[in-house]
Amino acid sequence: MKIVVRFLFSLVALVTVLGSCSKDNYNAEEQAKKDDALIVDFIAKNNIQATKHSSGLYYQIITPGTGASVTASSNVGVNYVGKFLDGTQFEKSEAIVPLNLSQVIQGWTIGVPLIKVGGRIRLIIPSGLAYGNNAQGPIAKNTVLDFTIDLINAQ
C-alpha cells in the first residue's frame, strides 16, 4: 500500500513539475509593443491613413455613415472581411451578420461605434483587443487582425 501511495505522490509531483515547465511566459505589455510595431510598419508599407485610438486600436474611417449612431452595447447588422496582415483572408460574411457589440472582440466594441449606420471602417486590431494569447480557429495566438466592416443597421 505504501508503494502505491508513494508512486501516486511521485506521479502527481512529476505532472506538476512538467506542467509548470510548459507555461507560456506571456507579457501583455511586451506583446502590445510588438503588435504596435507590426501595425505601424503595415500602415506605412500599405500607405493607409489610419488613426490610433487611445486603446491601441488603429482605424480608418472609409465612409462615416449618415444613419443612427451606435454604442458599445448596440445590436447591429454588419458585413465584414477579416484578414491577417499578410493579406490572407480568414473570414468573410456572406450575408448581414446580427450581433451585439458588447459580445464581440474589444476591437470591434471600440471601433464600430466610431461610424454611423451606412458607414464603413477599417480596424487594425492589436492582439490584446482581439483574441490575445489564445488561438481561435484559424487565428493563432497573439495575432494582429485587419477588418473592413460595413455597418448596415442598428436596433
PyMOL commands that place a pseudoatom at each C-alpha (Angstrom):
pseudoatom trace, name=CA, resn=MET, resi=1, chain=A, elem=C, hetatm=0, pos=[0.000, 0.000, 0.000]
pseudoatom trace, name=CA, resn=LYS, resi=2, chain=A, elem=C, hetatm=0, pos=[2.839, 2.404, 0.889]
pseudoatom trace, name=CA, resn=ILE, resi=3, chain=A, elem=C, hetatm=0, pos=[4.403, 1.755, -2.512]
pseudoatom trace, name=CA, resn=VAL, resi=4, chain=A, elem=C, hetatm=0, pos=[1.168, 2.709, -4.305]
pseudoatom trace, name=CA, resn=VAL, resi=5, chain=A, elem=C, hetatm=0, pos=[0.838, 5.918, -2.265]
pseudoatom trace, name=CA, resn=ARG, resi=6, chain=A, elem=C, hetatm=0, pos=[4.468, 6.855, -2.937]
pseudoatom trace, name=CA, resn=PHE, resi=7, chain=A, elem=C, hetatm=0, pos=[4.004, 6.099, -6.627]
pseudoatom trace, name=CA, resn=LEU, resi=8, chain=A, elem=C, hetatm=0, pos=[0.878, 8.279, -6.826]
pseudoatom trace, name=CA, resn=PHE, resi=9, chain=A, elem=C, hetatm=0, pos=[2.562, 11.075, -4.914]
pseudoatom trace, name=CA, resn=SER, resi=10, chain=A, elem=C, hetatm=0, pos=[5.587, 10.888, -7.233]
pseudoatom trace, name=CA, resn=LEU, resi=11, chain=A, elem=C, hetatm=0, pos=[3.334, 10.875, -10.292]
pseudoatom trace, name=CA, resn=VAL, resi=12, chain=A, elem=C, hetatm=0, pos=[1.433, 13.960, -9.108]
pseudoatom trace, name=CA, resn=ALA, resi=13, chain=A, elem=C, hetatm=0, pos=[4.714, 15.749, -8.360]
pseudoatom trace, name=CA, resn=LEU, resi=14, chain=A, elem=C, hetatm=0, pos=[6.091, 14.872, -11.795]
pseudoatom trace, name=CA, resn=VAL, resi=15, chain=A, elem=C, hetatm=0, pos=[2.961, 16.066, -13.578]
pseudoatom trace, name=CA, resn=THR, resi=16, chain=A, elem=C, hetatm=0, pos=[3.031, 19.327, -11.599]
pseudoatom trace, name=CA, resn=VAL, resi=17, chain=A, elem=C, hetatm=0, pos=[6.681, 19.981, -12.443]
pseudoatom trace, name=CA, resn=LEU, resi=18, chain=A, elem=C, hetatm=0, pos=[6.241, 19.168, -16.129]
pseudoatom trace, name=CA, resn=GLY, resi=19, chain=A, elem=C, hetatm=0, pos=[3.064, 21.222, -16.321]
pseudoatom trace, name=CA, resn=SER, resi=20, chain=A, elem=C, hetatm=0, pos=[4.780, 24.261, -14.855]
pseudoatom trace, name=CA, resn=CYS, resi=21, chain=A, elem=C, hetatm=0, pos=[7.614, 23.977, -17.381]
pseudoatom trace, name=CA, resn=SER, resi=22, chain=A, elem=C, hetatm=0, pos=[5.244, 24.291, -20.322]
pseudoatom trace, name=CA, resn=LYS, resi=23, chain=A, elem=C, hetatm=0, pos=[3.607, 27.531, -19.202]
pseudoatom trace, name=CA, resn=ASP, resi=24, chain=A, elem=C, hetatm=0, pos=[3.804, 30.419, -21.614]
pseudoatom trace, name=CA, resn=ASN, resi=25, chain=A, elem=C, hetatm=0, pos=[5.746, 33.471, -20.443]
pseudoatom trace, name=CA, resn=TYR, resi=26, chain=A, elem=C, hetatm=0, pos=[3.145, 35.836, -21.876]
pseudoatom trace, name=CA, resn=ASN, resi=27, chain=A, elem=C, hetatm=0, pos=[3.641, 39.519, -21.127]
pseudoatom trace, name=CA, resn=ALA, resi=28, chain=A, elem=C, hetatm=0, pos=[0.724, 41.695, -22.296]
pseudoatom trace, name=CA, resn=GLU, resi=29, chain=A, elem=C, hetatm=0, pos=[2.745, 44.905, -22.267]
pseudoatom trace, name=CA, resn=GLU, resi=30, chain=A, elem=C, hetatm=0, pos=[5.560, 43.431, -24.375]
pseudoatom trace, name=CA, resn=GLN, resi=31, chain=A, elem=C, hetatm=0, pos=[3.030, 41.910, -26.783]
pseudoatom trace, name=CA, resn=ALA, resi=32, chain=A, elem=C, hetatm=0, pos=[1.277, 45.282, -27.141]
pseudoatom trace, name=CA, resn=LYS, resi=33, chain=A, elem=C, hetatm=0, pos=[4.611, 46.882, -28.113]
pseudoatom trace, name=CA, resn=LYS, resi=34, chain=A, elem=C, hetatm=0, pos=[5.289, 44.136, -30.677]
pseudoatom trace, name=CA, resn=ASP, resi=35, chain=A, elem=C, hetatm=0, pos=[1.788, 44.491, -32.114]
pseudoatom trace, name=CA, resn=ASP, resi=36, chain=A, elem=C, hetatm=0, pos=[2.095, 48.270, -32.339]
pseudoatom trace, name=CA, resn=ALA, resi=37, chain=A, elem=C, hetatm=0, pos=[5.391, 47.988, -34.228]
pseudoatom trace, name=CA, resn=LEU, resi=38, chain=A, elem=C, hetatm=0, pos=[3.819, 45.487, -36.652]
pseudoatom trace, name=CA, resn=ILE, resi=39, chain=A, elem=C, hetatm=0, pos=[0.819, 47.747, -37.198]
pseudoatom trace, name=CA, resn=VAL, resi=40, chain=A, elem=C, hetatm=0, pos=[2.897, 50.900, -37.729]
pseudoatom trace, name=CA, resn=ASP, resi=41, chain=A, elem=C, hetatm=0, pos=[5.034, 49.044, -40.285]
pseudoatom trace, name=CA, resn=PHE, resi=42, chain=A, elem=C, hetatm=0, pos=[1.927, 47.603, -42.015]
pseudoatom trace, name=CA, resn=ILE, resi=43, chain=A, elem=C, hetatm=0, pos=[0.271, 51.040, -42.225]
pseudoatom trace, name=CA, resn=ALA, resi=44, chain=A, elem=C, hetatm=0, pos=[3.425, 52.639, -43.644]
pseudoatom trace, name=CA, resn=LYS, resi=45, chain=A, elem=C, hetatm=0, pos=[4.047, 49.898, -46.224]
pseudoatom trace, name=CA, resn=ASN, resi=46, chain=A, elem=C, hetatm=0, pos=[0.427, 49.987, -47.398]
pseudoatom trace, name=CA, resn=ASN, resi=47, chain=A, elem=C, hetatm=0, pos=[0.015, 53.775, -47.296]
pseudoatom trace, name=CA, resn=ILE, resi=48, chain=A, elem=C, hetatm=0, pos=[-3.025, 53.538, -45.004]
pseudoatom trace, name=CA, resn=GLN, resi=49, chain=A, elem=C, hetatm=0, pos=[-4.266, 56.759, -43.438]
pseudoatom trace, name=CA, resn=ALA, resi=50, chain=A, elem=C, hetatm=0, pos=[-5.117, 55.358, -40.021]
pseudoatom trace, name=CA, resn=THR, resi=51, chain=A, elem=C, hetatm=0, pos=[-5.661, 56.964, -36.637]
pseudoatom trace, name=CA, resn=LYS, resi=52, chain=A, elem=C, hetatm=0, pos=[-4.507, 55.415, -33.377]
pseudoatom trace, name=CA, resn=HIS, resi=53, chain=A, elem=C, hetatm=0, pos=[-7.202, 55.177, -30.705]
pseudoatom trace, name=CA, resn=SER, resi=54, chain=A, elem=C, hetatm=0, pos=[-6.184, 55.532, -27.033]
pseudoatom trace, name=CA, resn=SER, resi=55, chain=A, elem=C, hetatm=0, pos=[-6.872, 51.791, -26.648]
pseudoatom trace, name=CA, resn=GLY, resi=56, chain=A, elem=C, hetatm=0, pos=[-4.129, 50.894, -29.141]
pseudoatom trace, name=CA, resn=LEU, resi=57, chain=A, elem=C, hetatm=0, pos=[-6.614, 50.152, -31.933]
pseudoatom trace, name=CA, resn=TYR, resi=58, chain=A, elem=C, hetatm=0, pos=[-5.863, 51.701, -35.324]
pseudoatom trace, name=CA, resn=TYR, resi=59, chain=A, elem=C, hetatm=0, pos=[-8.769, 52.699, -37.534]
pseudoatom trace, name=CA, resn=GLN, resi=60, chain=A, elem=C, hetatm=0, pos=[-9.527, 54.265, -40.888]
pseudoatom trace, name=CA, resn=ILE, resi=61, chain=A, elem=C, hetatm=0, pos=[-12.990, 55.686, -41.431]
pseudoatom trace, name=CA, resn=ILE, resi=62, chain=A, elem=C, hetatm=0, pos=[-13.660, 54.976, -45.089]
pseudoatom trace, name=CA, resn=THR, resi=63, chain=A, elem=C, hetatm=0, pos=[-17.272, 56.208, -45.035]
pseudoatom trace, name=CA, resn=PRO, resi=64, chain=A, elem=C, hetatm=0, pos=[-18.584, 57.841, -41.838]
pseudoatom trace, name=CA, resn=GLY, resi=65, chain=A, elem=C, hetatm=0, pos=[-22.222, 56.933, -42.466]
pseudoatom trace, name=CA, resn=THR, resi=66, chain=A, elem=C, hetatm=0, pos=[-25.242, 59.179, -42.098]
pseudoatom trace, name=CA, resn=GLY, resi=67, chain=A, elem=C, hetatm=0, pos=[-27.625, 56.972, -40.137]
pseudoatom trace, name=CA, resn=ALA, resi=68, chain=A, elem=C, hetatm=0, pos=[-28.038, 56.310, -36.451]
pseudoatom trace, name=CA, resn=SER, resi=69, chain=A, elem=C, hetatm=0, pos=[-25.141, 56.332, -34.040]
pseudoatom trace, name=CA, resn=VAL, resi=70, chain=A, elem=C, hetatm=0, pos=[-24.339, 53.133, -32.168]
pseudoatom trace, name=CA, resn=THR, resi=71, chain=A, elem=C, hetatm=0, pos=[-22.817, 52.410, -28.774]
pseudoatom trace, name=CA, resn=ALA, resi=72, chain=A, elem=C, hetatm=0, pos=[-20.610, 49.672, -27.399]
pseudoatom trace, name=CA, resn=SER, resi=73, chain=A, elem=C, hetatm=0, pos=[-23.754, 47.759, -26.377]
pseudoatom trace, name=CA, resn=SER, resi=74, chain=A, elem=C, hetatm=0, pos=[-25.840, 48.236, -29.547]
pseudoatom trace, name=CA, resn=ASN, resi=75, chain=A, elem=C, hetatm=0, pos=[-27.349, 45.424, -31.564]
pseudoatom trace, name=CA, resn=VAL, resi=76, chain=A, elem=C, hetatm=0, pos=[-26.131, 45.875, -35.120]
pseudoatom trace, name=CA, resn=GLY, resi=77, chain=A, elem=C, hetatm=0, pos=[-26.086, 44.207, -38.515]
pseudoatom trace, name=CA, resn=VAL, resi=78, chain=A, elem=C, hetatm=0, pos=[-22.748, 44.169, -40.333]
pseudoatom trace, name=CA, resn=ASN, resi=79, chain=A, elem=C, hetatm=0, pos=[-20.933, 42.809, -43.349]
pseudoatom trace, name=CA, resn=TYR, resi=80, chain=A, elem=C, hetatm=0, pos=[-17.207, 42.313, -42.910]
pseudoatom trace, name=CA, resn=VAL, resi=81, chain=A, elem=C, hetatm=0, pos=[-13.970, 40.857, -44.190]
pseudoatom trace, name=CA, resn=GLY, resi=82, chain=A, elem=C, hetatm=0, pos=[-11.258, 39.697, -41.795]
pseudoatom trace, name=CA, resn=LYS, resi=83, chain=A, elem=C, hetatm=0, pos=[-7.635, 39.401, -42.879]
pseudoatom trace, name=CA, resn=PHE, resi=84, chain=A, elem=C, hetatm=0, pos=[-4.216, 38.818, -41.414]
pseudoatom trace, name=CA, resn=LEU, resi=85, chain=A, elem=C, hetatm=0, pos=[-1.563, 41.468, -42.001]
pseudoatom trace, name=CA, resn=ASP, resi=86, chain=A, elem=C, hetatm=0, pos=[-0.079, 39.359, -44.817]
pseudoatom trace, name=CA, resn=GLY, resi=87, chain=A, elem=C, hetatm=0, pos=[-3.361, 39.868, -46.710]
pseudoatom trace, name=CA, resn=THR, resi=88, chain=A, elem=C, hetatm=0, pos=[-4.685, 36.344, -46.193]
pseudoatom trace, name=CA, resn=GLN, resi=89, chain=A, elem=C, hetatm=0, pos=[-8.446, 36.421, -45.718]
pseudoatom trace, name=CA, resn=PHE, resi=90, chain=A, elem=C, hetatm=0, pos=[-9.597, 34.240, -42.824]
pseudoatom trace, name=CA, resn=GLU, resi=91, chain=A, elem=C, hetatm=0, pos=[-13.276, 35.197, -42.759]
pseudoatom trace, name=CA, resn=LYS, resi=92, chain=A, elem=C, hetatm=0, pos=[-15.915, 36.992, -44.800]
pseudoatom trace, name=CA, resn=SER, resi=93, chain=A, elem=C, hetatm=0, pos=[-19.599, 37.417, -44.096]
pseudoatom trace, name=CA, resn=GLU, resi=94, chain=A, elem=C, hetatm=0, pos=[-21.922, 36.123, -46.806]
pseudoatom trace, name=CA, resn=ALA, resi=95, chain=A, elem=C, hetatm=0, pos=[-24.983, 37.969, -45.501]
pseudoatom trace, name=CA, resn=ILE, resi=96, chain=A, elem=C, hetatm=0, pos=[-25.727, 40.610, -42.887]
pseudoatom trace, name=CA, resn=VAL, resi=97, chain=A, elem=C, hetatm=0, pos=[-24.473, 39.339, -39.532]
pseudoatom trace, name=CA, resn=PRO, resi=98, chain=A, elem=C, hetatm=0, pos=[-26.543, 40.386, -36.496]
pseudoatom trace, name=CA, resn=LEU, resi=99, chain=A, elem=C, hetatm=0, pos=[-24.552, 40.866, -33.307]
pseudoatom trace, name=CA, resn=ASN, resi=100, chain=A, elem=C, hetatm=0, pos=[-24.357, 42.760, -30.068]
pseudoatom trace, name=CA, resn=LEU, resi=101, chain=A, elem=C, hetatm=0, pos=[-21.251, 44.933, -29.847]
pseudoatom trace, name=CA, resn=SER, resi=102, chain=A, elem=C, hetatm=0, pos=[-20.785, 44.037, -26.172]
pseudoatom trace, name=CA, resn=GLN, resi=103, chain=A, elem=C, hetatm=0, pos=[-20.329, 40.369, -27.125]
pseudoatom trace, name=CA, resn=VAL, resi=104, chain=A, elem=C, hetatm=0, pos=[-17.571, 40.620, -29.710]
pseudoatom trace, name=CA, resn=ILE, resi=105, chain=A, elem=C, hetatm=0, pos=[-13.821, 41.224, -29.512]
pseudoatom trace, name=CA, resn=GLN, resi=106, chain=A, elem=C, hetatm=0, pos=[-12.863, 44.507, -27.864]
pseudoatom trace, name=CA, resn=GLY, resi=107, chain=A, elem=C, hetatm=0, pos=[-11.513, 45.942, -31.104]
pseudoatom trace, name=CA, resn=TRP, resi=108, chain=A, elem=C, hetatm=0, pos=[-15.000, 45.802, -32.602]
pseudoatom trace, name=CA, resn=THR, resi=109, chain=A, elem=C, hetatm=0, pos=[-16.675, 47.079, -29.428]
pseudoatom trace, name=CA, resn=ILE, resi=110, chain=A, elem=C, hetatm=0, pos=[-14.383, 50.116, -29.522]
pseudoatom trace, name=CA, resn=GLY, resi=111, chain=A, elem=C, hetatm=0, pos=[-14.169, 50.618, -33.285]
pseudoatom trace, name=CA, resn=VAL, resi=112, chain=A, elem=C, hetatm=0, pos=[-17.636, 50.094, -34.755]
pseudoatom trace, name=CA, resn=PRO, resi=113, chain=A, elem=C, hetatm=0, pos=[-19.205, 52.978, -32.743]
pseudoatom trace, name=CA, resn=LEU, resi=114, chain=A, elem=C, hetatm=0, pos=[-16.752, 55.348, -34.464]
pseudoatom trace, name=CA, resn=ILE, resi=115, chain=A, elem=C, hetatm=0, pos=[-19.048, 55.296, -37.508]
pseudoatom trace, name=CA, resn=LYS, resi=116, chain=A, elem=C, hetatm=0, pos=[-22.793, 55.616, -38.044]
pseudoatom trace, name=CA, resn=VAL, resi=117, chain=A, elem=C, hetatm=0, pos=[-25.155, 53.281, -39.847]
pseudoatom trace, name=CA, resn=GLY, resi=118, chain=A, elem=C, hetatm=0, pos=[-24.267, 53.259, -43.537]
pseudoatom trace, name=CA, resn=GLY, resi=119, chain=A, elem=C, hetatm=0, pos=[-20.587, 53.689, -42.738]
pseudoatom trace, name=CA, resn=ARG, resi=120, chain=A, elem=C, hetatm=0, pos=[-17.531, 51.605, -43.463]
pseudoatom trace, name=CA, resn=ILE, resi=121, chain=A, elem=C, hetatm=0, pos=[-14.481, 51.347, -41.226]
pseudoatom trace, name=CA, resn=ARG, resi=122, chain=A, elem=C, hetatm=0, pos=[-11.188, 49.528, -41.313]
pseudoatom trace, name=CA, resn=LEU, resi=123, chain=A, elem=C, hetatm=0, pos=[-9.982, 48.293, -37.945]
pseudoatom trace, name=CA, resn=ILE, resi=124, chain=A, elem=C, hetatm=0, pos=[-6.409, 47.129, -37.446]
pseudoatom trace, name=CA, resn=ILE, resi=125, chain=A, elem=C, hetatm=0, pos=[-6.672, 45.395, -34.124]
pseudoatom trace, name=CA, resn=PRO, resi=126, chain=A, elem=C, hetatm=0, pos=[-3.744, 44.535, -31.872]
pseudoatom trace, name=CA, resn=SER, resi=127, chain=A, elem=C, hetatm=0, pos=[-3.920, 41.023, -30.453]
pseudoatom trace, name=CA, resn=GLY, resi=128, chain=A, elem=C, hetatm=0, pos=[-4.783, 42.260, -26.964]
pseudoatom trace, name=CA, resn=LEU, resi=129, chain=A, elem=C, hetatm=0, pos=[-8.040, 43.707, -28.326]
pseudoatom trace, name=CA, resn=ALA, resi=130, chain=A, elem=C, hetatm=0, pos=[-8.722, 40.575, -30.393]
pseudoatom trace, name=CA, resn=TYR, resi=131, chain=A, elem=C, hetatm=0, pos=[-8.093, 37.047, -29.107]
pseudoatom trace, name=CA, resn=GLY, resi=132, chain=A, elem=C, hetatm=0, pos=[-4.942, 37.825, -27.130]
pseudoatom trace, name=CA, resn=ASN, resi=133, chain=A, elem=C, hetatm=0, pos=[-2.791, 34.900, -26.121]
pseudoatom trace, name=CA, resn=ASN, resi=134, chain=A, elem=C, hetatm=0, pos=[-5.450, 32.382, -27.210]
pseudoatom trace, name=CA, resn=ALA, resi=135, chain=A, elem=C, hetatm=0, pos=[-5.807, 30.751, -30.605]
pseudoatom trace, name=CA, resn=GLN, resi=136, chain=A, elem=C, hetatm=0, pos=[-9.287, 30.916, -32.132]
pseudoatom trace, name=CA, resn=GLY, resi=137, chain=A, elem=C, hetatm=0, pos=[-9.987, 28.751, -35.198]
pseudoatom trace, name=CA, resn=PRO, resi=138, chain=A, elem=C, hetatm=0, pos=[-7.601, 29.848, -37.967]
pseudoatom trace, name=CA, resn=ILE, resi=139, chain=A, elem=C, hetatm=0, pos=[-6.328, 32.736, -35.821]
pseudoatom trace, name=CA, resn=ALA, resi=140, chain=A, elem=C, hetatm=0, pos=[-3.101, 31.978, -33.969]
pseudoatom trace, name=CA, resn=LYS, resi=141, chain=A, elem=C, hetatm=0, pos=[-2.462, 33.441, -30.535]
pseudoatom trace, name=CA, resn=ASN, resi=142, chain=A, elem=C, hetatm=0, pos=[-1.061, 36.986, -30.432]
pseudoatom trace, name=CA, resn=THR, resi=143, chain=A, elem=C, hetatm=0, pos=[-2.257, 37.801, -33.959]
pseudoatom trace, name=CA, resn=VAL, resi=144, chain=A, elem=C, hetatm=0, pos=[-2.999, 41.324, -35.210]
pseudoatom trace, name=CA, resn=LEU, resi=145, chain=A, elem=C, hetatm=0, pos=[-6.240, 41.389, -37.241]
pseudoatom trace, name=CA, resn=ASP, resi=146, chain=A, elem=C, hetatm=0, pos=[-7.357, 43.637, -40.107]
pseudoatom trace, name=CA, resn=PHE, resi=147, chain=A, elem=C, hetatm=0, pos=[-11.125, 44.030, -40.556]
pseudoatom trace, name=CA, resn=THR, resi=148, chain=A, elem=C, hetatm=0, pos=[-13.163, 46.070, -43.002]
pseudoatom trace, name=CA, resn=ILE, resi=149, chain=A, elem=C, hetatm=0, pos=[-16.676, 46.458, -41.606]
pseudoatom trace, name=CA, resn=ASP, resi=150, chain=A, elem=C, hetatm=0, pos=[-19.844, 47.861, -43.169]
pseudoatom trace, name=CA, resn=LEU, resi=151, chain=A, elem=C, hetatm=0, pos=[-22.365, 48.963, -40.544]
pseudoatom trace, name=CA, resn=ILE, resi=152, chain=A, elem=C, hetatm=0, pos=[-25.671, 48.067, -42.236]
pseudoatom trace, name=CA, resn=ASN, resi=153, chain=A, elem=C, hetatm=0, pos=[-28.210, 48.619, -39.470]
pseudoatom trace, name=CA, resn=ALA, resi=154, chain=A, elem=C, hetatm=0, pos=[-28.693, 49.158, -35.734]
pseudoatom trace, name=CA, resn=GLN, resi=155, chain=A, elem=C, hetatm=0, pos=[-31.510, 48.463, -33.311]
for i in range(1, 155): cmd.bond("trace and resi %d" % i, "trace and resi %d" % (i + 1))
show_as sticks, trace
zoom trace
